[in-house]
Amino acid sequence: MRWILAGLSALAVSACAATPLQPSSAPAPAQSTPERVTSLPPQSLQDGACGVFLFGVGERHPFVVFENERERRALIVHDGAVHELGVASQTGAFVMGQSFSRVYTTSASAQTFTLSGEVAEETGSGPRLTNVLLRVRESDGSETVRPLGGVYSCRQGADRLAASRL
């Protein structure tokens, strides 16, 4: 009989150890939800590289599109997230008074990103890009259109910069 009482006592002790100390109605720890992205962080180009820098139109001017031609990649902020897309090599230069168009696709989300706009006057950083529209077509056919503006800029290498000052 002692063995039975000892066994039941051991079973009771192990059951108490397995019972949670908190009541079952305690709230679960909060899950972290990813923050919605509204703007890209600052981007830079390597010496000799060129890129497109586009900003939203409005009060805040968020940095929305960055395309690095040398690396053949683009970063686009859309629907609270940054989309990294490959870039096909581009032919021709940005010429004042001419229009331009870029198309980026992603198989992962079945979205198509299209940029179109006009090349305006030369600035100290490169030609200004005006009347730019970012169109995002979803897999269901719906489309979002966002007006942008910015610049196409090339970073001169230290050797080229020194030569241009002579």
Residue frames as qw, qx, qy, qz and C-alpha x, y, z in Angstrom:
[[0.000, 0.885, 0.465, 0.000, 0.00, 0.00, 0.00],
 [0.326, -0.743, 0.112, 0.574, 2.90, 2.31, 0.71],
 [0.384, -0.067, 0.604, 0.695, 4.13, 1.80, -2.82],
 [0.154, 0.663, 0.648, 0.341, 0.77, 2.80, -4.19],
 [0.185, -0.930, -0.233, 0.217, 0.67, 5.97, -2.06],
 [0.417, -0.537, 0.340, 0.649, 4.27, 6.82, -3.01],
 [0.353, 0.218, 0.673, 0.611, 3.45, 6.31, -6.68],
 [0.041, 0.825, 0.535, 0.176, 0.34, 8.51, -6.48],
 [0.314, -0.847, -0.030, 0.429, 2.32, 11.22, -4.64],
 [0.420, -0.274, 0.501, 0.705, 5.03, 11.17, -7.33],
 [0.239, 0.497, 0.682, 0.480, 2.35, 11.40, -9.99],
 [0.108, -0.913, -0.385, 0.077, 0.74, 14.38, -8.25],
 [0.377, -0.689, 0.185, 0.590, 4.09, 16.19, -7.93],
 [0.361, -0.022, 0.613, 0.702, 4.88, 15.68, -11.64],
 [0.126, 0.703, 0.639, 0.288, 1.40, 16.89, -12.61],
 [0.207, -0.910, -0.186, 0.308, 1.91, 20.08, -10.58],
 [0.407, -0.469, 0.388, 0.681, 5.26, 20.69, -12.25],
 [0.289, 0.235, 0.698, 0.612, 3.68, 20.38, -15.70],
 [0.035, 0.832, 0.553, -0.019, 0.82, 22.75, -14.88],
 [0.326, 0.527, 0.033, 0.784, 1.49, 26.33, -16.08],
 [0.271, -0.315, -0.505, 0.757, 1.81, 28.92, -13.33],
 [0.193, 0.129, -0.079, -0.969, -0.20, 31.49, -15.29],
 [0.575, 0.371, 0.583, -0.439, -3.91, 31.11, -15.77],
 [0.494, 0.247, 0.712, 0.433, -4.96, 29.87, -19.19],
 [0.233, 0.880, 0.413, 0.034, -6.77, 33.13, -19.88],
 [0.348, -0.657, 0.190, 0.642, -3.47, 35.09, -19.93],
 [0.552, 0.791, -0.034, -0.261, -3.03, 37.01, -23.18],
 [0.876, 0.171, 0.180, 0.414, -0.57, 35.62, -25.71],
 [0.372, -0.501, 0.166, 0.764, 2.54, 37.72, -26.34],
 [0.432, 0.791, 0.063, -0.428, 2.00, 40.36, -29.01],
 [0.770, 0.215, 0.410, 0.440, 3.22, 39.36, -32.45],
 [0.134, -0.576, 0.199, 0.782, 5.35, 41.90, -34.22],
 [0.620, 0.669, 0.409, 0.015, 3.79, 43.03, -37.43],
 [0.564, 0.076, 0.250, 0.784, 6.10, 44.32, -40.14],
 [0.028, 0.655, 0.150, -0.740, 6.05, 48.09, -40.48],
 [0.579, 0.719, 0.370, 0.107, 4.64, 49.54, -43.66],
 [0.495, -0.202, 0.244, 0.809, 7.35, 51.14, -45.74],
 [0.291, 0.875, 0.324, -0.211, 6.55, 54.56, -47.21],
 [0.267, 0.915, -0.294, -0.068, 9.98, 55.63, -48.45],
 [0.887, 0.215, -0.242, 0.328, 13.29, 54.09, -49.49],
 [0.571, -0.682, 0.058, 0.453, 16.38, 54.78, -47.40],
 [0.156, 0.855, -0.337, -0.363, 19.07, 56.96, -49.02],
 [0.916, 0.214, 0.268, 0.206, 20.77, 55.26, -51.96],
 [0.097, -0.800, 0.398, 0.438, 24.11, 55.93, -53.59],
 [0.847, 0.527, -0.063, -0.010, 25.86, 55.07, -56.81],
 [0.764, -0.301, 0.262, 0.507, 29.37, 53.75, -57.30],
 [0.057, -0.637, 0.345, 0.687, 31.83, 55.85, -59.32],
 [0.076, 0.208, -0.736, -0.640, 30.83, 55.80, -62.97],
 [0.066, 0.383, 0.921, 0.008, 27.35, 54.35, -62.32],
 [0.247, -0.153, -0.197, -0.936, 24.06, 55.95, -63.36],
 [0.059, -0.346, -0.911, 0.217, 20.61, 55.69, -61.86],
 [0.255, -0.543, -0.409, -0.687, 17.06, 56.95, -61.65],
 [0.136, -0.190, -0.660, 0.714, 15.89, 58.65, -58.44],
 [0.261, -0.453, -0.493, -0.696, 12.11, 59.25, -58.26],
 [0.009, -0.112, -0.632, 0.767, 10.05, 60.85, -55.50],
 [0.033, 0.629, 0.776, 0.001, 6.33, 61.06, -54.80],
 [0.012, 0.445, 0.178, 0.878, 4.47, 64.24, -55.62],
 [0.512, -0.713, -0.440, -0.189, 2.87, 66.00, -52.69],
 [0.354, -0.896, 0.136, -0.232, 3.72, 67.38, -49.30],
 [0.747, -0.549, 0.362, 0.095, 6.25, 64.80, -48.14],
 [0.515, 0.695, -0.475, -0.161, 8.02, 63.71, -51.38],
 [0.807, -0.347, 0.477, -0.009, 8.81, 60.13, -50.31],
 [0.089, 0.542, -0.758, -0.352, 11.66, 58.38, -52.15],
 [0.842, 0.161, 0.283, -0.430, 9.74, 55.76, -54.16],
 [0.922, 0.371, 0.067, 0.089, 11.94, 54.44, -57.00],
 [0.214, -0.761, 0.550, 0.272, 15.66, 53.85, -57.29],
 [0.930, 0.357, 0.076, 0.041, 17.11, 52.17, -60.37],
 [0.350, -0.685, 0.541, 0.340, 20.81, 51.34, -60.57],
 [0.742, 0.571, -0.219, -0.274, 21.70, 50.66, -64.21],
 [0.224, 0.582, -0.778, 0.071, 25.09, 49.12, -63.48],
 [0.273, -0.146, 0.885, -0.347, 23.71, 46.62, -60.97],
 [0.376, -0.121, -0.700, -0.595, 20.59, 46.09, -63.12],
 [0.257, -0.436, -0.824, 0.256, 18.24, 46.34, -60.19],
 [0.198, -0.492, -0.124, -0.838, 15.41, 48.60, -59.11],
 [0.139, -0.282, -0.777, 0.545, 13.86, 49.22, -55.71],
 [0.261, -0.388, -0.364, -0.806, 10.23, 50.32, -55.75],
 [0.141, 0.119, 0.710, -0.680, 8.01, 51.14, -52.77],
 [0.473, -0.161, -0.483, -0.719, 4.47, 49.91, -53.40],
 [0.747, -0.405, -0.383, -0.364, 1.65, 48.93, -51.07],
 [0.607, -0.731, 0.227, -0.213, 3.75, 49.34, -47.92],
 [0.873, -0.237, 0.338, 0.260, 6.67, 47.15, -49.06],
 [0.055, 0.730, -0.518, -0.442, 9.92, 47.47, -51.00],
 [0.918, 0.313, 0.242, -0.024, 10.02, 45.41, -54.19],
 [0.252, -0.614, 0.591, 0.459, 13.46, 44.55, -55.58],
 [0.800, 0.520, 0.262, -0.145, 13.29, 43.96, -59.31],
 [0.626, -0.101, 0.470, 0.614, 15.73, 43.11, -62.06],
 [0.276, 0.804, -0.025, -0.526, 16.35, 45.67, -64.81],
 [0.801, 0.400, 0.322, 0.309, 16.91, 44.88, -68.47],
 [0.431, -0.249, 0.187, 0.847, 19.77, 46.79, -70.05],
 [0.279, 0.833, 0.309, -0.364, 18.58, 50.10, -71.49],
 [0.569, 0.272, 0.377, 0.679, 19.42, 51.43, -74.91],
 [0.120, 0.735, 0.238, 0.624, 19.85, 55.10, -75.60],
 [0.280, -0.033, -0.440, 0.852, 20.41, 58.01, -73.31],
 [0.017, -0.767, -0.557, 0.319, 17.99, 60.32, -71.51],
 [0.296, 0.213, 0.304, 0.880, 17.61, 63.17, -74.01],
 [0.116, 0.361, 0.342, -0.860, 15.91, 66.45, -73.15],
 [0.493, 0.282, -0.163, -0.807, 12.43, 66.67, -74.66],
 [0.495, 0.092, -0.814, -0.289, 12.16, 62.91, -75.22],
 [0.794, -0.371, 0.100, -0.471, 9.90, 60.52, -73.37],
 [0.165, 0.371, -0.904, 0.135, 11.12, 57.40, -71.59],
 [0.857, -0.218, -0.083, -0.459, 9.56, 54.17, -70.42],
 [0.067, 0.371, -0.900, 0.218, 10.69, 51.31, -68.20],
 [0.844, -0.202, -0.227, -0.441, 8.92, 48.02, -67.48],
 [0.020, -0.386, 0.859, -0.334, 9.77, 45.80, -64.51],
 [0.811, -0.188, -0.346, -0.433, 8.09, 42.46, -63.83],
 [0.206, -0.399, 0.815, -0.366, 8.21, 40.03, -60.98],
 [0.559, -0.066, -0.767, -0.308, 7.11, 36.44, -61.18],
 [0.192, -0.093, -0.818, 0.534, 6.81, 36.11, -57.40],
 [0.192, 0.414, 0.532, -0.713, 3.87, 38.48, -57.04],
 [0.342, 0.489, 0.715, 0.363, 2.67, 38.56, -60.67],
 [0.039, 0.890, 0.207, -0.405, 2.83, 42.36, -60.71],
 [0.595, 0.423, 0.243, 0.639, 4.02, 44.57, -63.54],
 [0.244, -0.767, -0.121, 0.581, 5.62, 47.93, -62.70],
 [0.525, 0.553, 0.344, 0.548, 5.76, 50.50, -65.52],
 [0.231, -0.654, -0.072, 0.716, 7.44, 53.91, -65.43],
 [0.445, 0.567, 0.421, 0.550, 6.80, 56.49, -68.11],
 [0.201, -0.845, -0.172, 0.465, 7.67, 60.16, -68.26],
 [0.503, 0.823, 0.034, 0.264, 9.56, 62.94, -69.99],
 [0.678, -0.171, -0.083, 0.710, 13.13, 64.14, -69.82],
 [0.016, 0.982, 0.186, 0.010, 13.28, 67.86, -68.98],
 [0.222, 0.897, -0.304, 0.233, 16.09, 70.36, -68.51],
 [0.707, 0.170, -0.509, 0.462, 19.56, 69.53, -67.24],
 [0.514, -0.847, 0.011, -0.133, 20.17, 70.11, -63.54],
 [0.036, -0.767, 0.625, -0.140, 23.46, 70.06, -61.69],
 [0.583, -0.258, 0.752, -0.170, 22.83, 66.37, -60.93],
 [0.224, 0.087, 0.889, 0.390, 21.54, 65.26, -64.34],
 [0.253, -0.245, -0.482, -0.803, 18.38, 65.59, -66.43],
 [0.401, 0.034, 0.536, -0.742, 15.18, 66.20, -64.52],
 [0.102, -0.217, -0.925, -0.296, 12.43, 63.62, -65.08],
 [0.333, 0.104, 0.254, -0.902, 8.92, 65.08, -65.20],
 [0.732, 0.112, -0.129, -0.659, 5.35, 63.89, -65.70],
 [0.226, 0.235, -0.945, 0.030, 6.45, 60.48, -64.47],
 [0.794, -0.208, 0.034, -0.570, 3.77, 57.89, -63.75],
 [0.048, -0.246, 0.960, -0.127, 4.34, 54.64, -61.89],
 [0.782, -0.030, -0.191, -0.593, 1.71, 52.12, -62.94],
 [0.173, -0.245, 0.935, -0.192, 1.40, 48.87, -61.02],
 [0.729, 0.021, -0.375, -0.573, -0.77, 46.21, -62.61],
 [0.528, -0.285, 0.723, -0.344, -1.84, 43.38, -60.31],
 [0.110, -0.047, 0.962, 0.244, -2.48, 39.79, -61.39],
 [0.271, 0.545, 0.757, -0.239, -6.26, 40.41, -61.25],
 [0.329, 0.576, 0.467, 0.585, -5.94, 43.25, -63.79],
 [0.212, -0.942, -0.240, 0.099, -6.41, 46.12, -61.35],
 [0.586, 0.398, -0.055, 0.704, -4.00, 49.02, -61.72],
 [0.369, -0.817, -0.201, 0.394, -2.61, 51.66, -59.38],
 [0.500, 0.627, 0.074, 0.593, -1.20, 54.89, -60.84],
 [0.492, -0.745, -0.153, 0.424, 1.10, 57.21, -58.88],
 [0.391, 0.881, -0.061, 0.261, 2.64, 60.50, -60.10],
 [0.760, -0.427, 0.047, 0.488, 6.38, 60.92, -59.49],
 [0.349, 0.913, -0.151, 0.146, 9.23, 63.25, -60.33],
 [0.773, -0.513, 0.219, 0.303, 12.98, 63.09, -60.01],
 [0.147, 0.839, -0.461, -0.250, 16.30, 62.97, -61.76],
 [0.960, 0.198, -0.042, 0.194, 18.53, 60.68, -63.80],
 [0.177, -0.911, 0.371, -0.016, 22.02, 61.03, -62.38],
 [0.883, 0.249, -0.287, 0.274, 25.49, 59.63, -62.97],
 [0.564, -0.789, 0.163, 0.181, 28.25, 59.65, -60.39],
 [0.536, 0.745, -0.362, 0.162, 31.54, 60.75, -61.81],
 [0.882, -0.189, -0.223, 0.370, 34.59, 58.90, -60.60],
 [0.431, -0.790, 0.049, 0.434, 37.32, 60.78, -58.72],
 [0.506, -0.126, 0.476, 0.708, 39.59, 60.68, -61.83],
 [0.209, 0.595, 0.577, 0.519, 36.88, 62.07, -64.13],
 [0.232, -0.920, -0.308, 0.073, 35.92, 64.75, -61.61],
 [0.480, -0.613, 0.197, 0.595, 39.55, 65.93, -61.28],
 [0.416, 0.121, 0.567, 0.701, 39.95, 65.98, -65.09],
 [0.084, 0.769, 0.548, 0.317, 36.77, 68.04, -65.51],
 [0.317, -0.890, -0.140, 0.296, 38.16, 70.72, -63.19],
 [0.555, -0.271, 0.328, 0.715, 41.31, 71.23, -65.29]]
